[in-house]
Amino acid sequence: ISVLDGKKKVFALGGHERFEVPMIYKKTAQVLSAGNKLSVMDLESYETMELDVPEEFKGQLNPEDQIEYWDAEGIKIVKKKL
């Protein structure tokens, strides 16, 4: 099951084949503003960025809330509210 979109994926390779696995970093951020997109600040690097708001979080996130987001090879997605 894909961590990015939640859809089931089928991937078959021979036993001797090699494949790449993406690195996923779990990070926390503070919401600066909420609307159609979230403006958030990473709590470690203080980097600000805009993230899409997943359907399950629409209307639930407010400024000063903390979230967990995942950075999977440059693709950043909101995973949960802390």
C-alpha positions in Angstrom: 0.0 0.0 0.0 1.4 3.3 -1.1 2.3 5.7 1.8 1.6 8.7 -0.5 -1.9 7.9 -1.8 -3.1 4.9 0.2 -3.6 2.8 -3.0 -2.6 -0.8 -3.3 0.4 -1.4 -5.6 1.6 -4.6 -7.1 5.3 -4.9 -7.9 7.0 -8.2 -8.9 10.7 -8.8 -9.5 12.9 -11.8 -9.7 14.9 -12.7 -6.5 18.2 -11.5 -8.0 16.8 -8.1 -9.0 17.6 -4.9 -7.1 15.3 -2.0 -6.6 15.4 1.4 -4.9 13.4 2.1 -1.8 12.6 5.8 -1.1 13.8 7.4 2.1 10.9 8.7 4.2 11.6 11.3 6.9 8.9 12.0 9.5 9.0 15.6 10.7 6.9 18.0 12.8 5.8 21.4 11.9 3.7 24.3 13.2 0.8 25.6 11.2 1.2 29.3 10.4 -2.0 29.8 8.3 -4.7 27.4 7.1 -6.9 27.7 4.0 -6.9 25.8 0.7 -3.2 25.2 1.4 -1.3 25.1 4.7 1.5 27.4 5.4 3.7 25.5 7.9 7.1 26.0 9.6 9.4 23.0 10.2 10.2 22.8 14.0 13.8 21.6 13.4 15.1 23.8 10.5 12.5 26.6 10.7 11.9 26.3 7.0 8.5 27.5 5.8 6.6 25.7 3.1 3.1 25.3 1.7 1.4 21.9 1.8 -1.8 20.6 0.4 -4.6 19.9 3.0 -5.8 16.3 2.9 -9.5 15.8 2.8 -9.6 14.3 6.3 -8.1 17.5 7.8 -10.1 20.2 6.0 -11.5 22.6 8.5 -9.7 20.9 11.5 -6.3 22.7 11.3 -5.8 26.1 12.8 -2.8 28.4 13.2 -0.4 27.3 16.0 -1.5 23.6 15.6 1.3 21.1 15.3 1.3 18.5 12.6 3.4 15.5 11.5 4.4 15.5 7.9 6.3 13.0 5.8 9.0 14.0 3.3 9.3 11.1 0.8 12.0 12.0 -1.8 10.9 15.6 -1.9 7.1 15.0 -1.8 5.7 16.4 1.5 2.4 15.2 2.8 0.5 15.9 6.0 -0.1 12.7 8.0 -1.6 13.6 11.4 -2.4 16.4 13.8 -0.4 16.3 17.0 
